């Protein structure tokens, strides 16, 4: 099966001891495209460095909602400078997280708005994280409202992105009507190992609704390991260091598990879904686009 991983945090400390081996395993599993997103200024710079020497890897730069309150003026200046790099194909990871609330909602909203403006200015799609507390949907509703106010789904987005998706709902989580609203705005939707967790049953319905040219899959490595990832992939660290990650460490090679789940939900063959995932990645993240 041809594969893509539209969201893998390869700059994370969990991969410091064996990043090259992880990348080789991904290639061996069939991964042809891979997006490395930043979550702050430092990790965004690292994402660009990882992508610099490997033609099949791309970078995204941004500040995660968890870090929204800590980002400085200098951090944002660094993000803006990195955003024009030809190896950067998206803006983010940004968004809203009203579940863990590591930054106040006001800081998250201000951070999101800056990213949406940068996405429109560069013509590079926003990569959006969105989580509400269990049983809630306040973050999802707020995100859709912010996208509409910013001009996504309207003339501003058409001018900036043409017929390409203006943003990606990364690691989809939420009700079906939230997905429908995002699709109406032209967004792409990416599915991760989160689909296997209790409480995420709506993802099975949404998987059948997404047009094939806006359908993506991801690992969100090193997080959200799907069923079947062996424990012996977790916690490998350099000699003398302390473990960087507890539990099962996810990595890009395991995107094939979620891709198989997508194929089943859409009643498609592995070859068909693989071809469509690669095409959708290229439709969403325009490689080599002038900054």
N, C-alpha and C positions, 0 to 999 in steps of 0.2 A: 504494500500500500504506500502510495506517495503521501507524505506528511508535511505539515507545517506546525510550528509552535509559535503562536502569535503573542506569547507573554511568558518569558522565562527570566527570572532574576539571576542571571549568571554572574553578576557582580557581587552577589551576596557572599558573606564570609563562609557559608556552608560549602562553597565550591573552591575555596582557596587552595586546598590540598590536591585536588584532582580535576581542575577545570578542563584541561586538555583531554583527559580520558573521558570526561562527561560529554564533551563535544564529539569525540570520536564515536562514542556509543550512540549518540543521536544520529549521526550520519549513517551508522550501520543499521539503525532502525528504520531509515528511510526519510528522515527529516531533511527537507530541501530548503526551507525558509525558516528563519528564527528571529524573533524580535526581542531585544534585551531592553527593558524599560528602566529608567532611573526612578528613584523615589526622593532624592534630594540632590543638591548640587554635586556633591562628591560622587554619588553613585551614577549620576547622569554622565559625568566626565568619564567614569570607568566604563559605562556602557558604550560610549563612542570609541574608547580604546579597544574594547573587545571586538567591536565590529570593524575596526580599521583594517585588519589584515585578513579578514575572512569574507569573501564575496557573498556568501550565503546568509550572513548575519547582518541585521540592521539594528539601529538604536532608536530609542525614544528618550526624551529628556523632560523632566518635570519634578514637581514636589507633591508627594502623596498627601492626602488629607490628614494623616496622622502627624505629619511634620509641618502642617500649615502655619501653626502659631510660632514655630521656631525658625522659619525661613527669614533670612535677613535681606536687606536691599542688595547686598553684595551677592548673596545666593541667587537672587532673581536675575541680576545682571549676568551672572555666569550661565544661567539657563537660557537667557535670550541669545547670548553669544553662541552657545552650543547649538541652538535650534537651527541656525542657518547652515550647519555642516551638511554636505551631501549624504553622509552616512546616517543622518537623523531623518527618519521617515514619519515620525509622529511626535505629538506633544503629550507628555504624561509619564508616569501615571499620576492622574489627578482625580478629583471627584469628591464624594461625600461619604463619610462614615459616621452615622448617628447611632451606631451600636457601641463600639468601643470608646468613641469620643475622646481620643487622645489630644485633639485640639478642639476648642470651642466652635460651635456652629458658625458664628460670625467669621472667625478666621478661615474656616473651611470654605465658606461661600466666597469670601474675598479671593482666596487662593484659586478656586475654581474659575472665577470670572477672569482672572489674569490669564489663565491657561486657555480659556475659550477665545479670548481676544488674540492671543499669540497663534493659536491654530488658524483662525481666520486670516491673520496677517501673513502667515507663511504658506497657507494652503496645505498644511500637514495635519492630518486628523488627530483629534484629541482621544486619548486612551483613558476611559472613565471607570473608576472604581465606585461602587455604590452598595452600601449596606445599611439596613435598618435593624433595630432590635428585633428579636424573634417575635413574629406575629405582626410587626409594624410595616409601614410603607412610607414613612415620612421622608426618608432620604430619596427614595425613588421619585416621589411626587415633586420634591424640591428640585431634583436634577432635571426632570423634564421641563419644569417651569423656567429654570435658568437657561436651558438650551434654547427655548423659544424666545426668551427676552434677548438673548445674545444674537439671534438671527439665524439659528440653525433651523433648517427646513424652509427658509425664505430666500430672498434675493441675495443677501450677503453670503450665505453658504453656497449658493449656486455659482456666484462669481468666483469664490475662492476655490471651490472643489470640483466644479463642473458636475459630471454625473457620478463622481466617486463618493464613497461614504465620508461624511464630514467628521465622524467620530465612531468609536467602538465601545460598546458595553462589554467591558472585560469581565471574565468569570461571572457570567450572568447569574443573577439571583433576584427573584421578585415575582410579582403576579403577572398573569398573562396579559392583562390590559396595559401594564407598564411596558412590556415588550412591544405590544402593538403600537403604542404611542411613539416609542423609539423608532420603530420601523417606518412609521409615517413621516418622521423627520429625516429619513434616509440613512439611519445609522446601521452599522454592521453589529452583529452579536457574536460573541465568542463564548464557548462553553469549556469548562474546566472539570477537574475531578470533583468539584463541588456538587455536580449533578447526582452523585451517588449518595449524598448525605440525606438523612431524614429531614423533612421540612422543605426540600427543594424539588418536590414532585412536579411543580409547574414547569420545570425545565423540559420535561419530556414532551409537554404540549408545545412549548415555544420552539423546540427543536424542529418540529414539523411545519412551523409557520415562516421561518426565516428563508427569504429567497436565496438560492444557491450562490449568487454572486456577492452576498453579504454574510455568508456563513463562515465562521472561523472556529478554531479549536486551539487549546492552550494547556499548559501544565500549571502555570503560576509557580513554577519551581522557585525555591525548594519546598513550597507549601502545597497543600491540597492533594496529597498523594491518593490516587484512585485505588480501589481494591485490586490486589494482585501485585502491588509493588513490594518486593521482599525487604525485610528488615535489614539485610546485610548491605543495603545501599545507604544506610543512615549513619551520620555522625563521623564519617572519615575525616580526619584532620591531620595536619602536619605534625611530625614528631615533636613532642615537648609542648604542644599547644593544648588548649582545653576544647572540648567539643563545641562546635559552633551551632549545632542544630540538634534538637531532641526529637524523638519519634522517627517515623519513616521519612527519609529525605526524598522528595520528588525530584525528577530530572527529565529533560526533554525527551529521552527515549520512550518514556511512559505515556506520551501523548497518544500513542497508538491505542491505548485502552479506551480513552474517551472518544477518539475518532471511530472506533468500532461501535461504541454505544450510539453515536450519531448515525452511523450507517444503518443500524438496526431500527432506530426510531423513525428514520426517513425511508425505510424499506429500499435502500440502495446498496449496491455491491461495494466491496472495498475499493475496487479500481475506480468506480464512478465517484465515490465520495472523495477519494484521494485527489483525483484530477480537479474536482470542483474546489476543494480546499486550497490547493496551490493557486488556482486561478483567482479565487476570492482574495487571497493574501495580496497578490499582485495588483488587483483592482483597488484594494484599500490602501496599501502602502506602496506608493509609487517610488520605486528605487531609482536613485540618480536624479531625482527631480531637482532643478535649480532651487536654491534656498531663497 
